[in-house]
């Protein structure tokens, strides 16, 4: 590429010319890597139309005409057709390219409108060059703009903005598609476990949690006889609230388990290479899985306030992790192994 720099005239009052940029001005070219066009031109002080072969260079912001071509056009009177210029041409390696002036030619390509084009006359052995402005003026090159139909999505910065954009997806119980079914072994015998004692200071918290779970559709009250009834156990969470769980030892012994492999850290680590990722904690993730109605009463459990059964997948069952992982794998299957 060649840039056109103004010559130093030694005076600060000299006007500064526009800077033009050119790609290669040389004598080496091949049909596979370069494009040439023949255009019609009208030359000053010459009658009729003439043909000029030009190298198309969309990386150039101007046109060049080798001095030898100008001499062929005008013979010994070529100097009188030139206009002076303050522009100096240099290669990137600093080599100076002699520019002897400019000439304006009226140009046309295959019936396009006539365009008045300025050519820098240079003392080189390479071809004449037609830059991008000339290519556009004669419709040799058309620049098409491609617009994406995908709407722009502004990046989400921070958890607060994420929650504001998706307000129904936070601090709520998930809602996985499909329902889980418990399968009993053929020789399973129904068992009713005795009630467990409950600390007095936990009764109010247990009642509050039972009401919340029933209000959210996690459990429902059971008043009729059920063949299975487990004990209830509690776990204190980090925030001081209670988590109510089944203690279904006998039920677990009677359940058929279909193990589902959970990926280990060593298996998923390679997929994180060069990726950006965030960690999300599912709220009471097991409760996102609905129970089939015929399986609900198998999870009946005793409390100080009566019996309840789970309508969602409870903590404590031997199959809970397998069922939950199957759902999670289905949900994120489209996101894994993407480049």
PLY file of the C-alpha trace (Angstrom):
ply
format ascii 1.0
element vertex 339
property float x
property float y
property float z
element edge 338
property int vertex1
property int vertex2
end_header
0.00 0.00 0.00
1.20 3.49 -0.81
0.27 6.61 1.06
0.23 10.09 -0.38
1.89 12.63 1.90
2.17 16.39 1.34
5.58 17.63 0.32
7.39 19.98 2.70
7.42 23.33 0.88
9.33 25.09 3.63
6.45 27.45 4.40
3.83 27.08 7.12
1.35 28.97 4.98
1.22 26.32 2.20
-2.12 24.51 2.03
-2.08 20.85 3.10
-3.43 18.51 0.41
-5.70 15.56 1.09
-3.90 12.34 1.92
-4.66 9.43 -0.36
-3.81 5.76 0.15
-2.87 3.21 -2.50
-2.24 -0.50 -2.59
0.58 -2.06 -4.59
1.92 -0.15 -7.59
4.14 -2.74 -9.22
4.67 -4.78 -12.34
3.73 -8.20 -10.96
0.16 -9.35 -11.27
-1.77 -12.55 -11.97
-5.30 -13.20 -13.16
-6.02 -15.27 -10.06
-5.26 -12.55 -7.52
-6.00 -9.26 -9.31
-8.86 -7.81 -11.34
-8.60 -5.55 -14.40
-11.26 -3.62 -16.32
-11.32 -1.75 -19.63
-13.04 1.63 -19.45
-13.87 4.28 -22.01
-12.18 7.66 -21.50
-12.33 11.12 -22.99
-8.98 12.87 -22.84
-8.46 16.62 -22.65
-7.44 18.15 -26.00
-8.05 14.84 -27.81
-11.06 13.97 -29.93
-13.12 10.79 -29.63
-13.23 8.07 -27.00
-10.33 5.88 -26.03
-9.90 2.65 -24.05
-7.85 2.42 -20.86
-7.05 -0.82 -19.00
-7.06 -0.39 -15.22
-6.30 -2.52 -12.22
-9.21 -2.50 -9.73
-7.98 -1.65 -6.25
-10.76 -1.14 -3.70
-8.15 -0.51 -1.03
-6.98 2.65 -2.81
-8.63 6.02 -2.20
-7.48 7.49 -5.51
-6.39 6.66 -9.07
-2.91 6.44 -10.63
-1.77 6.65 -14.26
1.76 5.57 -15.21
3.79 8.27 -16.96
4.52 6.01 -19.93
0.78 5.72 -20.69
0.37 9.51 -20.57
3.32 9.88 -22.95
1.71 7.41 -25.35
-1.49 9.42 -25.19
0.01 12.89 -25.79
3.52 12.32 -27.12
5.87 15.23 -26.50
3.09 17.56 -25.31
2.21 15.52 -22.22
3.61 18.11 -19.80
1.04 20.70 -20.87
-1.82 18.39 -19.81
-0.64 18.02 -16.22
-1.81 19.98 -13.21
0.68 20.52 -10.37
0.22 18.71 -7.06
1.76 18.95 -3.62
1.16 15.28 -3.02
4.05 12.88 -2.52
3.72 9.12 -2.89
5.69 6.75 -0.73
5.71 2.99 -0.23
5.46 1.56 3.28
9.14 0.80 3.21
9.82 4.51 2.65
10.62 4.25 -1.06
9.58 7.44 -2.83
7.37 7.10 -5.90
7.78 9.95 -8.33
4.49 11.82 -8.87
4.73 14.34 -11.69
1.23 15.80 -11.47
-2.45 15.04 -12.04
-4.79 14.81 -15.00
-8.59 14.73 -15.11
-10.19 12.15 -17.40
-13.86 11.62 -18.19
-14.53 7.90 -17.64
-17.31 5.41 -18.37
-17.67 1.66 -17.76
-20.18 -0.41 -19.77
-22.82 2.26 -20.17
-22.48 3.81 -16.72
-22.76 7.54 -16.25
-19.68 9.48 -17.26
-17.56 10.27 -14.22
-14.84 12.88 -13.98
-11.86 11.18 -12.35
-8.53 12.61 -11.22
-5.46 10.46 -11.88
-2.09 10.88 -10.18
0.60 10.48 -12.83
3.39 8.31 -11.41
6.72 7.23 -12.88
6.35 3.44 -12.37
6.23 0.35 -14.58
3.00 -1.02 -13.04
-0.53 -0.77 -14.41
-2.93 2.12 -14.12
-4.97 1.84 -10.92
-8.63 2.65 -10.31
-9.38 3.27 -6.62
-12.56 2.68 -4.66
-14.22 6.08 -5.36
-13.84 5.58 -9.12
-15.07 1.99 -8.89
-18.21 3.14 -7.08
-18.79 6.08 -9.44
-18.82 3.77 -12.47
-20.63 0.95 -10.66
-17.72 -1.42 -11.13
-17.96 -2.28 -7.44
-21.17 -2.31 -5.40
-21.00 -2.23 -1.60
-23.89 -4.09 0.00
-24.84 -3.62 3.63
-25.85 -6.74 5.52
-28.14 -6.13 8.46
-28.85 -8.80 11.03
-32.48 -9.62 11.74
-31.55 -10.83 15.21
-32.58 -8.14 17.71
-29.78 -6.65 19.73
-29.71 -7.86 23.29
-28.05 -5.54 25.72
-25.61 -7.37 27.99
-26.97 -7.98 31.48
-24.68 -6.59 34.13
-25.13 -7.82 37.68
-27.64 -10.02 39.49
-29.99 -7.09 40.13
-30.48 -6.42 36.41
-30.88 -10.14 35.71
-33.65 -10.44 38.30
-35.35 -7.31 36.98
-35.34 -8.73 33.42
-36.68 -12.14 34.50
-38.70 -11.38 37.65
-40.68 -14.65 37.60
-37.61 -16.87 37.43
-36.11 -16.02 40.83
-37.12 -16.85 44.40
-39.79 -19.24 43.18
-40.24 -22.97 42.79
-39.33 -24.45 39.41
-41.83 -26.20 37.19
-40.24 -29.05 35.21
-42.22 -30.70 32.46
-43.42 -34.26 32.99
-44.19 -36.16 36.19
-42.08 -38.61 38.17
-43.43 -42.02 39.15
-42.26 -44.25 41.99
-42.01 -47.97 41.27
-42.22 -50.52 44.10
-40.42 -53.82 44.12
-42.61 -56.90 43.62
-42.09 -58.12 47.19
-42.51 -54.69 48.81
-44.54 -54.67 52.04
-46.29 -51.45 53.11
-44.90 -49.96 56.28
-46.26 -47.36 58.70
-43.50 -45.87 60.81
-44.19 -44.65 64.34
-44.28 -40.87 64.91
-41.19 -39.08 66.10
-41.06 -36.78 69.06
-40.89 -33.07 68.26
-39.14 -30.39 70.29
-41.55 -27.82 71.63
-39.44 -24.89 70.45
-39.62 -26.21 66.86
-43.40 -26.62 66.65
-44.11 -23.08 65.47
-41.38 -23.26 62.81
-42.64 -26.66 61.65
-46.19 -25.38 61.39
-45.03 -22.31 59.45
-43.02 -24.43 57.03
-45.89 -26.89 56.55
-48.24 -24.02 55.72
-45.74 -22.58 53.24
-45.20 -25.93 51.56
-48.92 -26.59 51.32
-49.55 -23.10 49.99
-46.90 -23.62 47.27
-48.34 -26.97 46.24
-45.39 -28.98 47.51
-47.47 -31.09 49.90
-51.17 -31.72 50.55
-53.05 -32.77 53.63
-54.03 -36.45 53.91
-56.98 -37.47 56.09
-57.79 -40.98 54.83
-55.90 -44.23 55.38
-52.67 -44.86 53.45
-50.67 -48.09 53.36
-47.38 -46.22 53.58
-46.46 -43.60 56.16
-42.96 -42.37 56.93
-41.54 -40.27 59.71
-40.61 -36.62 59.34
-37.18 -35.19 60.00
-35.95 -31.59 60.05
-32.73 -29.87 59.04
-31.71 -26.35 59.98
-30.58 -24.29 56.98
-27.86 -21.64 57.03
-30.41 -18.83 57.35
-31.93 -20.47 60.43
-35.09 -21.69 58.71
-36.18 -25.32 58.71
-36.18 -27.85 55.91
-38.73 -30.61 56.33
-37.69 -33.94 54.88
-38.91 -37.50 54.80
-37.17 -40.22 56.76
-38.26 -42.96 54.34
-35.87 -45.77 55.22
-38.44 -48.53 54.71
-39.85 -46.87 51.58
-36.38 -46.53 50.09
-35.77 -50.24 50.66
-38.94 -51.00 48.72
-38.32 -48.69 45.75
-36.89 -49.73 42.40
-34.05 -47.43 41.49
-33.01 -46.55 37.96
-29.55 -45.06 38.53
-28.68 -42.04 36.43
-25.01 -41.10 36.22
-24.15 -37.65 37.51
-21.12 -36.16 35.66
-18.05 -35.78 37.82
-15.92 -32.64 38.02
-13.15 -34.35 36.06
-15.59 -35.10 33.24
-17.00 -31.59 32.88
-13.78 -29.62 33.45
-12.63 -29.87 29.78
-15.88 -28.23 28.61
-15.03 -25.13 30.67
-11.76 -24.47 28.82
-11.77 -20.90 27.51
-15.43 -20.42 28.49
-17.21 -17.86 30.62
-19.76 -19.29 32.97
-21.90 -18.39 35.95
-23.04 -20.49 38.87
-26.76 -20.60 39.62
-28.26 -22.28 42.68
-31.66 -23.85 42.03
-34.11 -23.02 44.81
-35.28 -26.33 46.36
-34.37 -28.00 43.08
-36.08 -31.35 43.78
-39.40 -29.58 44.26
-39.31 -28.52 40.60
-40.29 -32.11 39.69
-44.00 -32.99 39.85
-45.15 -36.32 41.26
-47.63 -38.52 39.41
-50.83 -38.73 41.47
-50.53 -42.50 41.99
-47.10 -42.00 43.60
-47.96 -39.13 45.93
-49.47 -41.10 48.83
-46.44 -43.39 48.97
-44.68 -40.36 50.47
-47.23 -39.79 53.25
-45.53 -38.68 56.46
-46.51 -37.87 60.03
-46.22 -34.44 61.63
-47.42 -33.01 64.94
-50.22 -31.41 62.91
-51.47 -34.42 60.95
-50.41 -36.36 57.91
-49.27 -34.95 54.58
-47.96 -36.34 51.32
-45.69 -34.82 48.69
-46.96 -33.56 45.35
-43.40 -32.69 44.32
-40.19 -34.74 44.50
-39.06 -34.75 48.16
-35.64 -34.70 49.72
-34.67 -38.05 51.24
-35.86 -40.51 48.61
-33.17 -42.74 47.14
-34.41 -41.93 43.62
-34.62 -38.14 44.02
-31.10 -37.38 42.80
-31.47 -39.65 39.76
-34.82 -38.14 38.74
-33.65 -34.56 39.25
-30.41 -35.12 37.29
-32.33 -36.60 34.36
-34.44 -33.45 34.15
-31.41 -31.16 34.45
-29.54 -33.02 31.71
-32.54 -32.65 29.42
-32.78 -28.92 30.10
-29.10 -28.09 29.53
-28.49 -30.61 26.73
-28.72 -27.82 24.10
-26.11 -25.73 25.94
-23.39 -28.36 26.33
-20.39 -28.73 24.02
-21.02 -25.45 22.21
-18.00 -23.67 20.73
0 1
1 2
2 3
3 4
4 5
5 6
6 7
7 8
8 9
9 10
10 11
11 12
12 13
13 14
14 15
15 16
16 17
17 18
18 19
19 20
20 21
21 22
22 23
23 24
24 25
25 26
26 27
27 28
28 29
29 30
30 31
31 32
32 33
33 34
34 35
35 36
36 37
37 38
38 39
39 40
40 41
41 42
42 43
43 44
44 45
45 46
46 47
47 48
48 49
49 50
50 51
51 52
52 53
53 54
54 55
55 56
56 57
57 58
58 59
59 60
60 61
61 62
62 63
63 64
64 65
65 66
66 67
67 68
68 69
69 70
70 71
71 72
72 73
73 74
74 75
75 76
76 77
77 78
78 79
79 80
80 81
81 82
82 83
83 84
84 85
85 86
86 87
87 88
88 89
89 90
90 91
91 92
92 93
93 94
94 95
95 96
96 97
97 98
98 99
99 100
100 101
101 102
102 103
103 104
104 105
105 106
106 107
107 108
108 109
109 110
110 111
111 112
112 113
113 114
114 115
115 116
116 117
117 118
118 119
119 120
120 121
121 122
122 123
123 124
124 125
125 126
126 127
127 128
128 129
129 130
130 131
131 132
132 133
133 134
134 135
135 136
136 137
137 138
138 139
139 140
140 141
141 142
142 143
143 144
144 145
145 146
146 147
147 148
148 149
149 150
150 151
151 152
152 153
153 154
154 155
155 156
156 157
157 158
158 159
159 160
160 161
161 162
162 163
163 164
164 165
165 166
166 167
167 168
168 169
169 170
170 171
171 172
172 173
173 174
174 175
175 176
176 177
177 178
178 179
179 180
180 181
181 182
182 183
183 184
184 185
185 186
186 187
187 188
188 189
189 190
190 191
191 192
192 193
193 194
194 195
195 196
196 197
197 198
198 199
199 200
200 201
201 202
202 203
203 204
204 205
205 206
206 207
207 208
208 209
209 210
210 211
211 212
212 213
213 214
214 215
215 216
216 217
217 218
218 219
219 220
220 221
221 222
222 223
223 224
224 225
225 226
226 227
227 228
228 229
229 230
230 231
231 232
232 233
233 234
234 235
235 236
236 237
237 238
238 239
239 240
240 241
241 242
242 243
243 244
244 245
245 246
246 247
247 248
248 249
249 250
250 251
251 252
252 253
253 254
254 255
255 256
256 257
257 258
258 259
259 260
260 261
261 262
262 263
263 264
264 265
265 266
266 267
267 268
268 269
269 270
270 271
271 272
272 273
273 274
274 275
275 276
276 277
277 278
278 279
279 280
280 281
281 282
282 283
283 284
284 285
285 286
286 287
287 288
288 289
289 290
290 291
291 292
292 293
293 294
294 295
295 296
296 297
297 298
298 299
299 300
300 301
301 302
302 303
303 304
304 305
305 306
306 307
307 308
308 309
309 310
310 311
311 312
312 313
313 314
314 315
315 316
316 317
317 318
318 319
319 320
320 321
321 322
322 323
323 324
324 325
325 326
326 327
327 328
328 329
329 330
330 331
331 332
332 333
333 334
334 335
335 336
336 337
337 338
